[in-house]
Each structure stands twice: as C-alpha cells, then as structure tokens.
Amino acid sequence: MTTQFGSGVLKGFSLRMTDTMSKPQEKNSFVRMWVMRQYWRMQQSQAIVSLLLWGTTITLLVWPLISWRFSPSCNSELCFSDTMVGIPSAYIGLTVIFLSVMFAVLSIGFLYDQVFSLWTEWRNVDMERNPFATYALAPIWVMTIALQAEILKRNSPQDDKIIEQADWCLKWCEAYTEGEMFARAVQRWDKDLGETPTFWFTSEEAMQRARETIIADGV
C-alpha cells in the first residue's frame, strides 16, 4: 500500500499493536468487545448504585443492634419513644443511620482528596495504562500530528533529518487509520460534513474500510 504526498510517496506499513484501534475490524474479538461494552455501561451508574447499596446494607445491619432502644420494653438509660413528632421512631432511626454512613463515606473521600491526595497516584497509573496517552493516536491526534508533520516537511525541503522524522510521524498516523475508532470518526464526518476526503497520509482502501466498518453500538 502506498500513500501519495505533495512531495513524494510514502510507503505504508503495518504495526502489530494490541489495542483495538490498530487492528483491522475483522480481527477484533466480538465477544471481548461485547463484554467490555456491557461492563462500561454498568460502570456509568456504578458509583451511585454502590453508594446506595453500601448505605442501605450497613443501615439494615446496624438497625437490629439498636432497634430495642426504640421499643416500649426498653429499660436502659438511653431509650427513645416509639414515635417522634408523630413519625414512627424506626423511620427516624433508619434515616439517621443512613445519613451517618453517607457522612462517613464523604469524610473518607475528603481525606482521600485533601489529606492523602491519593488521586494523583491513581491518575498517574491510569495514564500509564492508557494507550492513547502513551503510544496510540485517537483520530483528533492523527489529524493534528499529520498536519504538523506535513507542514514541517514543506517548510524544510532541504533538511533530510526533518523530512525523515516527518515521514515517520506520517507513518505513525497512517497506522491508526485502521480499526473502529478511526471508522467512527470517518462515518461521523461523512454524516455531519459530507463525504470525508482521502487524506494525504492514508489511502482510498483505508477510507473505504472505515466506511464499511459496522459499529455495533446497539448490541
């Protein structure tokens, strides 16, 4: 596969990447993609659901240990009536326990954020494990780097080192025109802006594969 440029021809190449973006669609594992898509959907509500589950679970575990203090048979020094302001004391007790659990969670979150600042290390690890923050290119970065590399080549026609390094950057960009992420971008550009042109760092075949890729968002 060759790619035409204003100043010459750049031979295409193929990289053996492990991320989804750099692999052709036909090599992707449908089962893995489907499982991770469902997992991602569950994660969107995970924080709220987990907080409610923790709150209700701890409340229901603690309530049997103190409920006798709200019963008429309580003979301890610390007892409460079975109603408060016309409301059954059980409801008030459950609410207080639940709010106490929420306050404890908030306190731990405050310590995590303001005192220990553990989120900085978590973010570092998250970025280290994110291929698009290390070696992979999302479509927006493909376009940005390709434009900069081509401008650099044309502004330094006599500098062989600059041309060589710019060509390497264009090869890097070309490698990430395969796979679902670039296909999503091309299909969306076609829909919003009309037919996407064949860019100078890729080929007609790659653009056609991007348009023919089936995006299984509904599965």
VEXLUMTI-608874 format. One record per residue: residue number from 1; x, y, z of N, C-alpha, C in turn; residue in three letters. Coordinates in pm, 1 decimal, always signed. Layout:
nr nu nv nw cau cav caw cu cv cw rest
NUM X Y Z X Y Z X Y Z ALA
...
% end
This chain:
nr nu nv nw cau cav caw cu cv cw rest
1 +85.5 -119.1 +0.0 +0.0 +0.0 +0.0 +88.6 +123.4 +0.0 MET
2 +59.5 +219.2 -84.2 +135.2 +343.7 -88.3 +42.9 +460.5 -65.6 THR
3 +100.8 +566.6 -12.9 +23.3 +686.9 +16.2 +87.4 +804.1 -54.4 THR
4 +8.4 +881.8 -127.5 +60.3 +992.7 -205.3 +71.1 +1118.4 -119.3 GLN
5 +183.9 +1192.1 -136.9 +204.1 +1318.6 -68.7 +237.3 +1423.5 -173.8 PHE
6 +228.3 +1549.6 -134.8 +263.5 +1657.5 -225.5 +410.8 +1653.3 -262.0 GLY
7 +495.0 +1597.5 -174.7 +638.6 +1597.9 -201.5 +694.2 +1458.7 -227.7 SER
8 +612.0 +1359.4 -244.6 +663.5 +1226.2 -273.5 +567.1 +1117.8 -237.5 GLY
9 +619.5 +995.1 -229.7 +537.6 +878.2 -199.6 +587.9 +816.4 -70.4 VAL
10 +493.5 +789.0 +20.6 +529.8 +727.3 +148.2 +477.5 +585.5 +149.9 LEU
11 +566.0 +492.1 +167.0 +523.5 +352.4 +171.0 +450.4 +326.3 +301.9 LYS
12 +334.5 +258.1 +289.1 +257.7 +222.6 +409.1 +324.2 +108.9 +484.6 GLY
13 +284.6 +94.0 +606.6 +341.1 -14.1 +685.8 +236.9 -60.2 +785.1 PHE
14 +264.2 -172.5 +843.6 +169.2 -227.3 +937.2 +238.2 -256.2 +1068.4 SER
15 +173.5 -216.0 +1180.3 +230.1 -236.7 +1313.0 +150.0 -342.9 +1385.0 LEU
16 +217.3 -427.2 +1460.4 +147.8 -530.9 +1535.2 +112.8 -476.8 +1672.7 ARG
17 +1.9 -404.5 +1680.5 -41.2 -344.7 +1806.2 -139.1 -439.6 +1873.9 MET
18 -159.0 -417.6 +2002.1 -254.3 -498.7 +2076.0 -382.4 -424.6 +2105.1 THR
19 -387.7 -294.3 +2084.0 -509.3 -218.5 +2113.8 -607.3 -229.6 +1998.3 ASP
20 -733.5 -201.9 +2027.2 -840.7 -221.0 +1930.0 -825.9 -131.6 +1809.8 THR
21 -772.4 -11.0 +1831.0 -771.4 +86.3 +1723.9 -679.9 +44.8 +1610.5 MET
22 -567.8 -21.0 +1639.9 -469.9 -51.3 +1537.9 -497.3 -183.3 +1468.0 SER
23 -596.7 -259.9 +1508.9 -623.7 -387.2 +1445.6 -740.7 -372.8 +1349.5 LYS
24 -735.8 -442.4 +1239.0 -848.7 -441.4 +1147.6 -971.8 -495.3 +1216.3 PRO
25 -1087.8 -449.1 +1169.5 -1213.2 -486.5 +1232.2 -1234.9 -636.5 +1231.8 GLN
26 -1192.7 -704.4 +1124.4 -1219.2 -846.6 +1116.3 -1138.8 -926.3 +1217.5 GLU
27 -1031.7 -870.2 +1273.8 -950.1 -940.8 +1371.7 -995.8 -914.8 +1514.2 LYS
28 -1086.8 -823.2 +1533.0 -1134.8 -792.8 +1667.5 -1218.6 -908.1 +1720.0 ASN
29 -1211.0 -929.6 +1848.1 -1293.2 -1031.9 +1911.1 -1428.8 -972.5 +1944.4 SER
30 -1532.7 -1023.9 +1880.0 -1666.9 -971.1 +1904.5 -1708.2 -992.7 +2048.9 PHE
31 -1673.7 -1108.3 +2105.5 -1714.3 -1139.2 +2242.8 -1648.8 -1042.4 +2341.0 VAL
32 -1519.1 -1017.7 +2324.0 -1449.7 -925.3 +2414.4 -1506.6 -785.1 +2403.5 ARG
33 -1532.3 -740.7 +2282.4 -1589.0 -607.9 +2263.5 -1726.7 -598.5 +2326.8 MET
34 -1807.7 -701.6 +2309.1 -1943.8 -700.2 +2364.3 -1939.3 -697.2 +2516.9 TRP
35 -1853.0 -781.5 +2575.2 -1843.3 -787.6 +2721.4 -1796.1 -653.8 +2777.0 VAL
36 -1694.4 -592.9 +2716.5 -1642.6 -466.6 +2767.3 -1742.5 -353.3 +2748.0 MET
37 -1823.0 -361.0 +2642.0 -1925.8 -257.0 +2621.9 -2030.8 -264.0 +2732.9 ARG
38 -2072.6 -386.4 +2769.7 -2171.0 -400.7 +2877.4 -2110.7 -357.3 +3011.5 GLN
39 -1982.1 -390.9 +3030.6 -1914.7 -350.2 +3154.0 -1906.7 -198.3 +3164.0 TYR
40 -1876.3 -133.8 +3052.3 -1871.0 +12.8 +3050.3 -2007.3 +71.7 +3084.9 TRP
41 -2114.4 +12.3 +3031.8 -2249.2 +63.1 +3060.9 -2280.4 +50.4 +3209.6 ARG
42 -2240.4 -61.4 +3269.9 -2266.4 -78.5 +3413.1 -2186.3 +21.1 +3496.0 MET
43 -2066.2 +54.3 +3451.0 -1982.7 +147.0 +3526.0 -2042.2 +286.5 +3534.7 GLN
44 -2124.9 +323.6 +3437.3 -2178.4 +459.5 +3436.0 -2263.3 +489.2 +3559.2 GLN
45 -2327.9 +386.3 +3615.0 -2411.0 +407.8 +3734.2 -2350.4 +341.9 +3857.7 SER
46 -2229.8 +288.2 +3841.9 -2169.5 +211.2 +3949.9 -2149.9 +292.4 +4077.2 GLN
47 -2105.0 +416.2 +4065.3 -2075.7 +496.0 +4184.4 -2201.6 +520.2 +4267.7 ALA
48 -2310.1 +562.0 +4200.0 -2434.4 +592.0 +4273.1 -2494.1 +464.5 +4331.1 ILE
49 -2499.8 +358.6 +4248.5 -2558.4 +232.8 +4295.3 -2478.5 +176.8 +4412.1 VAL
50 -2345.8 +180.4 +4402.7 -2262.6 +128.3 +4511.7 -2284.2 +206.6 +4640.7 SER
51 -2295.3 +340.0 +4628.2 -2316.8 +423.1 +4746.9 -2449.3 +388.7 +4813.8 LEU
52 -2553.3 +372.7 +4734.0 -2684.8 +338.0 +4790.2 -2683.7 +199.0 +4851.8 LEU
53 -2618.3 +104.5 +4784.9 -2612.0 -31.4 +4838.3 -2535.2 -35.6 +4969.8 LEU
54 -2420.8 +34.2 +4974.6 -2345.4 +39.9 +5099.4 -2429.3 +102.9 +5210.6 TRP
55 -2495.4 +213.3 +5178.2 -2574.7 +282.4 +5279.2 -2688.0 +196.8 +5332.8 GLY
56 -2763.5 +136.6 +5244.9 -2877.7 +54.8 +5289.0 -2831.6 -72.8 +5359.2 THR
57 -2725.4 -134.1 +5310.7 -2677.5 -258.1 +5372.6 -2629.8 -233.5 +5515.4 THR
58 -2546.5 -131.6 +5534.3 -2495.8 -102.6 +5669.1 -2608.4 -57.6 +5760.6 ILE
59 -2702.5 +20.1 +5705.4 -2817.3 +64.7 +5786.9 -2897.6 -54.3 +5838.0 THR
60 -2925.2 -149.6 +5748.7 -3004.7 -266.1 +5788.5 -2927.2 -361.1 +5879.7 LEU
61 -2793.7 -358.6 +5871.2 -2714.0 -440.5 +5962.7 -2705.7 -378.4 +6102.4 LEU
62 -2699.6 -246.2 +6107.0 -2686.4 -178.0 +6237.0 -2820.9 -169.2 +6309.2 VAL
63 -2928.9 -150.1 +6233.6 -3059.9 -127.3 +6295.9 -3100.3 -236.3 +6395.9 TRP
64 -3086.2 -366.2 +6365.9 -3125.2 -467.5 +6466.2 -3047.3 -456.0 +6597.1 PRO
65 -2929.0 -398.0 +6593.2 -2849.2 -386.4 +6714.9 -2897.6 -274.6 +6805.9 LEU
66 -2969.6 -176.8 +6751.7 -3013.5 -63.6 +6834.3 -3164.9 -46.8 +6834.7 ILE
67 -3235.8 -129.0 +6759.5 -3381.8 -109.1 +6748.5 -3452.9 -125.5 +6882.3 SER
68 -3395.1 -208.3 +6974.8 -3461.6 -229.6 +7103.4 -3470.7 -101.2 +7185.2 TRP
69 -3382.0 -5.0 +7157.7 -3387.0 +121.4 +7230.8 -3509.2 +205.2 +7191.2 ARG
70 -3572.6 +170.3 +7079.9 -3690.5 +244.6 +7035.5 -3820.8 +170.5 +7066.9 PHE
71 -3810.1 +60.0 +7139.0 -3930.1 -18.7 +7170.4 -3980.3 +15.0 +7311.1 SER
72 -4110.5 -6.1 +7336.5 -4165.8 +24.3 +7470.2 -4102.1 -59.3 +7580.9 PRO
73 -4044.9 -174.4 +7547.2 -3988.0 -261.5 +7650.4 -3845.9 -221.6 +7690.0 SER
74 -3794.6 -114.8 +7632.7 -3657.5 -70.4 +7663.0 -3651.2 -23.2 +7809.0 CYS
75 -3557.5 -78.8 +7884.7 -3541.3 -38.7 +8025.3 -3400.3 +13.2 +8053.0 ASN
76 -3330.5 +57.0 +7948.6 -3196.4 +109.9 +7963.5 -3203.2 +260.0 +7991.6 SER
77 -3089.0 +318.6 +8024.8 -3085.8 +461.6 +8049.4 -3108.9 +541.4 +7921.3 GLU
78 -3063.7 +486.7 +7808.6 -3078.7 +556.7 +7681.4 -3187.3 +487.6 +7599.6 LEU
79 -3307.9 +538.0 +7611.1 -3421.9 +483.0 +7537.0 -3494.4 +597.2 +7466.7 CYS
80 -3566.0 +560.9 +7359.6 -3641.4 +658.1 +7282.7 -3784.7 +610.6 +7270.9 PHE
81 -3874.2 +706.0 +7255.8 -4015.1 +669.5 +7239.0 -4034.9 +605.9 +7101.5 SER
82 -4145.5 +534.1 +7089.6 -4168.9 +464.8 +6962.4 -4218.4 +559.3 +6853.3 ASP
83 -4249.2 +684.1 +6887.2 -4285.2 +785.7 +6787.4 -4216.7 +917.2 +6823.2 THR
84 -4180.8 +991.7 +6721.0 -4120.5 +1123.5 +6740.3 -4187.6 +1220.3 +6644.2 MET
85 -4250.1 +1321.4 +6699.3 -4322.7 +1421.2 +6620.6 -4424.6 +1351.7 +6530.0 VAL
86 -4488.4 +1249.1 +6582.9 -4589.8 +1178.0 +6507.4 -4534.9 +1082.6 +6402.9 GLY
87 -4403.6 +1069.4 +6395.4 -4340.4 +980.6 +6297.8 -4284.2 +860.1 +6371.9 ILE
88 -4308.6 +737.9 +6323.9 -4251.0 +620.3 +6390.7 -4099.8 +635.7 +6406.0 PRO
89 -4051.9 +609.6 +6525.4 -3909.4 +630.6 +6554.2 -3820.0 +539.7 +6470.3 SER
90 -3874.5 +427.1 +6423.9 -3794.6 +337.6 +6339.3 -3750.7 +409.2 +6212.6 ALA
91 -3839.9 +487.0 +6151.3 -3804.9 +560.7 +6029.9 -3694.8 +663.2 +6057.4 TYR
92 -3708.4 +732.3 +6169.9 -3607.8 +832.9 +6204.5 -3473.5 +766.5 +6232.7 ILE
93 -3476.6 +654.6 +6305.9 -3353.2 +583.4 +6336.4 -3283.0 +533.6 +6210.5 GLY
94 -3359.8 +475.8 +6117.5 -3301.8 +427.0 +5991.8 -3242.5 +541.6 +5910.7 LEU
95 -3313.7 +655.0 +5911.1 -3264.4 +771.5 +5835.5 -3134.3 +824.1 +5894.1 THR
96 -3128.1 +831.6 +6027.9 -3006.7 +881.0 +6092.6 -2888.3 +789.3 +6064.0 VAL
97 -2911.3 +659.1 +6070.4 -2802.6 +564.2 +6041.7 -2755.4 +580.2 +5897.7 ILE
98 -2851.0 +589.7 +5804.7 -2815.8 +602.9 +5662.4 -2734.7 +730.6 +5638.1 PHE
99 -2781.7 +842.7 +5696.2 -2708.4 +968.7 +5677.9 -2571.1 +964.0 +5743.3 LEU
100 -2558.9 +890.5 +5853.6 -2428.4 +876.1 +5919.1 -2331.5 +798.9 +5829.9 SER
101 -2383.2 +695.8 +5762.9 -2298.9 +620.4 +5670.1 -2253.7 +710.6 +5555.5 VAL
102 -2346.7 +791.4 +5500.3 -2310.7 +882.1 +5391.8 -2206.3 +984.1 +5437.2 MET
103 -2220.9 +1032.3 +5559.8 -2123.0 +1128.0 +5612.7 -1986.5 +1062.3 +5628.6 PHE
104 -1985.6 +935.8 +5673.6 -1858.3 +864.1 +5687.6 -1790.9 +845.5 +5552.1 ALA
105 -1870.5 +813.2 +5450.1 -1814.5 +797.0 +5315.5 -1758.1 +930.4 +5266.1 VAL
106 -1832.7 +1038.4 +5290.1 -1785.4 +1170.9 +5249.7 -1657.1 +1208.4 +5322.7 LEU
107 -1648.6 +1173.6 +5450.2 -1527.8 +1204.4 +5528.2 -1407.1 +1129.2 +5472.1 SER
108 -1427.1 +1002.3 +5438.4 -1318.0 +924.8 +5379.6 -1276.3 +985.8 +5245.6 ILE
109 -1375.7 +1028.5 +5167.5 -1345.1 +1093.1 +5040.0 -1267.4 +1222.4 +5058.8 GLY
110 -1300.9 +1298.3 +5162.4 -1228.3 +1422.3 +5190.7 -1083.1 +1392.8 +5226.7 PHE
111 -1062.5 +1291.1 +5311.6 -926.2 +1253.2 +5348.3 -848.7 +1203.8 +5226.6 LEU
112 -915.3 +1125.0 +5143.0 -853.7 +1072.6 +5020.7 -807.9 +1186.0 +4930.1 TYR
113 -889.6 +1292.1 +4924.8 -861.8 +1402.3 +4832.9 -767.1 +1506.1 +4893.5 ASP
114 -804.7 +1560.2 +5008.2 -734.6 +1675.8 +5063.5 -615.4 +1641.5 +5151.6 GLN
115 -619.7 +1528.6 +5217.2 -513.2 +1496.0 +5313.1 -406.3 +1407.8 +5249.2 VAL
116 -449.0 +1294.1 +5194.2 -351.5 +1199.4 +5139.1 -325.5 +1220.2 +4989.4 PHE
117 -417.3 +1286.1 +4920.3 -402.7 +1314.3 +4776.2 -369.9 +1188.0 +4696.1 SER
118 -437.4 +1079.2 +4728.1 -409.2 +953.2 +4659.7 -454.6 +955.0 +4514.6 LEU
119 -542.2 +1048.5 +4480.5 -592.0 +1052.5 +4343.0 -481.1 +1086.8 +4244.0 TRP
120 -375.0 +1154.9 +4290.8 -265.9 +1188.2 +4198.8 -193.9 +1061.7 +4152.7 THR
121 -164.6 +971.0 +4247.0 -101.1 +844.5 +4208.8 -195.1 +760.7 +4123.3 GLU
122 -324.5 +760.8 +4158.7 -421.1 +685.2 +4078.1 -424.2 +737.8 +3935.6 TRP
123 -422.5 +870.1 +3919.6 -424.5 +928.6 +3785.2 -296.8 +896.2 +3708.6 ARG
124 -183.2 +893.7 +3778.7 -58.6 +856.5 +3712.4 -65.4 +714.9 +3657.4 ASN
125 -112.9 +622.2 +3739.1 -124.6 +483.0 +3694.5 -224.5 +473.2 +3579.6 VAL
126 -334.9 +546.5 +3591.1 -436.5 +543.3 +3486.4 -379.9 +592.6 +3353.4 ASP
127 -300.6 +698.1 +3356.7 -241.1 +749.7 +3234.4 -135.8 +655.1 +3179.0 MET
128 -58.9 +591.2 +3267.7 +42.5 +496.4 +3221.8 -20.4 +377.9 +3149.8 GLU
129 -138.3 +336.6 +3194.1 -204.3 +220.2 +3134.3 -292.2 +257.8 +3015.5 ARG
130 -305.5 +387.5 +2989.5 -392.0 +432.7 +2879.8 -309.5 +441.9 +2751.4 ASN
131 -336.3 +356.1 +2650.8 -256.1 +359.9 +2528.1 -265.7 +492.3 +2454.2 PRO
132 -378.6 +562.7 +2467.0 -395.8 +688.3 +2395.8 -328.6 +805.4 +2466.3 PHE
133 -267.8 +778.2 +2580.8 -185.4 +879.5 +2647.3 -37.6 +845.9 +2635.1 ALA
134 -5.9 +731.9 +2571.1 +133.5 +690.6 +2557.5 +174.1 +672.3 +2412.0 THR
135 +120.8 +570.1 +2343.6 +169.4 +541.5 +2208.7 +62.1 +543.1 +2100.5 TYR
136 -64.5 +530.4 +2138.7 -172.2 +523.5 +2039.3 -225.6 +662.8 +2007.5 ALA
137 -294.4 +673.6 +1893.4 -347.8 +802.3 +1848.2 -497.9 +793.1 +1825.0 LEU
138 -571.2 +882.5 +1889.4 -712.9 +899.1 +1857.7 -722.6 +980.8 +1728.5 ALA
139 -836.8 +974.9 +1658.4 -849.0 +1045.7 +1530.0 -811.9 +1193.1 +1535.7 PRO
140 -847.5 +1262.5 +1643.3 -816.6 +1404.8 +1651.8 -666.0 +1427.2 +1653.0 ILE
141 -591.3 +1336.8 +1718.8 -446.0 +1348.8 +1721.7 -383.7 +1302.9 +1590.5 TRP
142 -447.2 +1206.4 +1525.5 -399.9 +1165.9 +1392.6 -399.6 +1285.8 +1299.2 VAL
143 -510.1 +1359.3 +1295.9 -519.9 +1475.4 +1207.8 -421.1 +1584.8 +1248.6 MET
144 -409.1 +1610.2 +1377.8 -321.5 +1718.0 +1425.1 -175.2 +1689.6 +1392.6 THR
145 -129.0 +1568.7 +1425.3 +11.1 +1535.1 +1402.6 +41.8 +1526.3 +1254.0 ILE
146 -51.7 +1470.9 +1175.8 -29.0 +1460.8 +1031.2 -16.5 +1599.9 +967.6 ALA
147 -101.4 +1691.4 +1008.9 -93.5 +1828.3 +956.2 +39.6 +1893.9 +992.7 LEU
148 +79.7 +1880.3 +1118.0 +204.9 +1940.6 +1162.2 +324.6 +1879.0 +1089.5 GLN
149 +323.3 +1747.1 +1072.8 +434.1 +1680.3 +1004.7 +443.8 +1724.2 +858.6 ALA
150 +328.1 +1734.8 +792.1 +330.2 +1774.5 +650.6 +376.6 +1920.1 +635.2 GLU
151 +331.2 +2007.1 +724.3 +375.0 +2147.2 +719.9 +525.7 +2154.9 +743.2 ILE
152 +575.2 +2075.3 +838.8 +717.7 +2074.6 +868.6 +798.4 +2028.4 +747.5 LEU
153 +748.4 +1927.1 +677.3 +818.9 +1878.3 +558.2 +827.5 +1986.6 +450.6 LYS
154 +717.8 +2053.2 +428.9 +713.6 +2152.1 +320.3 +792.3 +2278.0 +354.5 ARG
155 +806.3 +2306.7 +485.1 +883.0 +2424.4 +524.9 +1033.6 +2396.3 +534.8 ASN
156 +1070.8 +2267.5 +529.7 +1213.0 +2232.3 +540.2 +1251.1 +2134.2 +429.5 SER
157 +1233.1 +2173.0 +303.2 +1256.8 +2078.3 +193.0 +1402.4 +2035.6 +180.2 PRO
158 +1494.8 +2112.3 +237.3 +1637.1 +2080.4 +223.5 +1692.7 +2005.6 +345.0 GLN
159 +1612.0 +1990.1 +445.9 +1659.8 +1926.2 +569.4 +1618.5 +1779.2 +568.8 ASP
160 +1712.4 +1691.6 +538.9 +1681.7 +1549.2 +527.7 +1636.8 +1488.9 +660.4 ASP
161 +1695.6 +1532.6 +770.4 +1657.3 +1478.4 +900.9 +1513.0 +1513.9 +935.1 LYS
162 +1475.6 +1637.8 +909.3 +1338.7 +1680.8 +936.6 +1240.8 +1602.4 +848.4 ILE
163 +1274.7 +1585.7 +722.4 +1187.3 +1512.2 +630.4 +1173.1 +1366.7 +675.5 ILE
164 +1284.1 +1307.6 +716.9 +1280.2 +1168.2 +763.7 +1191.4 +1153.6 +886.9 GLU
165 +1205.6 +1245.1 +980.2 +1125.3 +1236.6 +1102.4 +978.6 +1269.6 +1075.7 GLN
166 +952.9 +1362.2 +984.3 +814.4 +1393.1 +948.2 +749.1 +1273.4 +880.7 ALA
167 +824.0 +1203.9 +795.3 +771.1 +1082.9 +731.8 +738.4 +975.6 +834.4 ASP
168 +823.9 +965.5 +936.8 +795.6 +868.9 +1044.0 +664.4 +903.3 +1114.8 TRP
169 +643.8 +1032.8 +1141.7 +518.3 +1075.6 +1205.9 +397.9 +1043.6 +1117.3 CYS
170 +414.2 +1060.7 +987.0 +303.8 +1030.1 +895.6 +276.6 +880.6 +890.1 LEU
171 +381.6 +798.2 +901.5 +361.5 +652.9 +909.8 +284.6 +617.8 +1037.3 LYS
172 +322.7 +683.9 +1144.5 +254.3 +664.0 +1273.6 +105.8 +695.2 +1258.9 TRP
173 +75.2 +807.3 +1194.8 -65.1 +845.0 +1174.8 -136.8 +745.1 +1085.3 CYS
174 -68.4 +700.4 +979.8 -130.5 +606.2 +886.7 -165.6 +474.8 +955.4 GLU
175 -81.7 +432.1 +1050.9 -107.0 +306.8 +1121.8 -238.3 +310.2 +1198.2 ALA
176 -279.5 +428.6 +1242.5 -400.8 +440.0 +1323.3 -522.3 +483.9 +1242.5 TYR
177 -515.3 +463.7 +1111.6 -635.3 +480.6 +1029.3 -706.8 +347.6 +1011.7 THR
178 -660.2 +244.3 +1079.4 -725.8 +114.4 +1078.1 -796.4 +93.9 +1211.6 GLU
179 -910.4 +30.1 +1208.4 -980.3 -1.3 +1332.0 -1105.2 +82.7 +1353.3 GLY
180 -1174.9 +49.2 +1460.2 -1307.8 +105.9 +1483.1 -1305.4 +254.2 +1517.0 GLU
181 -1202.7 +300.8 +1588.4 -1203.6 +439.9 +1631.3 -1196.5 +536.0 +1512.7 MET
182 -1105.7 +509.7 +1420.5 -1097.5 +595.0 +1302.4 -1223.0 +577.4 +1215.9 PHE
183 -1276.5 +454.9 +1212.7 -1400.0 +430.5 +1137.1 -1515.6 +513.3 +1192.8 ALA
184 -1524.4 +521.8 +1324.7 -1628.5 +604.8 +1386.9 -1613.4 +750.2 +1342.7 ARG
185 -1489.6 +797.9 +1344.7 -1466.0 +937.4 +1307.5 -1506.0 +962.5 +1163.0 ALA
186 -1463.7 +875.7 +1071.4 -1494.3 +895.3 +929.6 -1645.0 +891.0 +904.9 VAL
187 -1711.6 +794.9 +966.1 -1856.1 +783.8 +945.9 -1930.0 +904.5 +1001.4 GLN
188 -1882.1 +956.9 +1113.2 -1946.0 +1075.6 +1170.5 -1917.2 +1198.5 +1085.9 ARG
189 -1793.6 +1210.7 +1037.1 -1760.3 +1323.5 +949.7 -1844.1 +1319.0 +822.1 TRP
190 -1860.3 +1198.7 +766.2 -1942.8 +1184.2 +645.8 -2085.7 +1231.8 +673.3 ASP
191 -2136.1 +1197.8 +789.7 -2274.2 +1233.2 +824.1 -2290.5 +1383.0 +848.2 LYS
192 -2194.7 +1442.2 +918.9 -2208.3 +1582.6 +959.0 -2156.2 +1680.9 +854.5 ASP
193 -2052.2 +1642.9 +781.9 -1982.3 +1738.8 +694.8 -1982.9 +1700.1 +546.8 LEU
194 -2047.6 +1590.8 +514.7 -2038.7 +1542.0 +377.8 -1923.7 +1443.7 +365.5 GLY
195 -1900.5 +1393.3 +246.2 -1800.1 +1289.3 +227.5 -1661.5 +1336.8 +271.1 GLU
196 -1599.5 +1256.8 +354.9 -1465.7 +1288.0 +405.0 -1363.2 +1263.3 +294.9 THR
197 -1274.2 +1357.2 +268.4 -1173.2 +1334.8 +164.0 -1072.6 +1228.5 +206.4 PRO
198 -1005.5 +1170.4 +108.8 -896.8 +1077.3 +138.7 -774.4 +1159.5 +176.2 THR
199 -731.9 +1147.7 +298.9 -624.0 +1231.4 +348.4 -490.6 +1187.5 +290.1 PHE
200 -396.3 +1280.5 +286.3 -267.8 +1255.8 +221.9 -185.3 +1148.2 +289.6 TRP
201 -214.1 +1116.4 +416.5 -134.8 +1017.5 +488.3 -198.4 +878.8 +488.7 PHE
202 -312.2 +864.3 +421.1 -378.3 +734.3 +416.9 -409.1 +698.4 +272.4 THR
203 -499.3 +604.2 +249.9 -527.6 +556.9 +114.6 -677.8 +542.2 +94.1 SER
204 -717.8 +528.3 -31.3 -858.7 +506.9 -63.6 -910.2 +378.5 +1.4 GLU
205 -824.9 +276.2 +2.5 -867.1 +148.6 +60.8 -895.1 +161.7 +210.6 GLU
206 -808.7 +234.7 +280.6 -828.8 +253.4 +424.6 -955.6 +332.8 +452.7 ALA
207 -982.6 +434.7 +371.8 -1104.6 +514.1 +389.8 -1228.3 +430.2 +361.7 MET
208 -1218.6 +343.9 +260.3 -1332.3 +258.5 +227.8 -1357.6 +157.6 +339.3 GLN
209 -1250.5 +100.9 +394.3 -1267.5 +8.0 +506.9 -1330.4 +78.1 +626.6 ARG
210 -1292.8 +203.0 +648.7 -1351.0 +278.4 +760.6 -1500.8 +297.9 +740.3 ALA
211 -1540.5 +324.8 +616.5 -1683.2 +346.1 +589.0 -1762.8 +216.0 +597.7 ARG
212 -1699.5 +105.3 +567.9 -1769.7 -22.8 +566.6 -1770.4 -90.8 +703.1 GLU
213 -1695.2 -37.8 +797.5 -1690.4 -97.4 +931.0 -1827.3 -84.2 +998.2 THR
214 -1873.2 -193.7 +1055.3 -2002.2 -194.6 +1125.1 -1978.9 -156.5 +1271.0 ILE
215 -2042.5 -48.4 +1315.1 -2031.9 -3.0 +1453.5 -2147.0 -63.4 +1531.9 ILE
216 -2113.4 -150.6 +1627.0 -2218.1 -227.3 +1696.6 -2254.7 -160.9 +1828.9 ALA
217 -2292.0 -34.3 +1826.0 -2328.5 +35.7 +1949.9 -2456.2 -19.3 +2011.2 ASP
218 -2546.5 -68.1 +1927.3 -2676.4 -112.2 +1978.5 -2674.7 -249.8 +2040.2 GLY
219 -2560.1 -320.1 +2032.0 -2554.5 -457.6 +2081.2 -2518.9 -458.5 +2228.3 VAL
% end
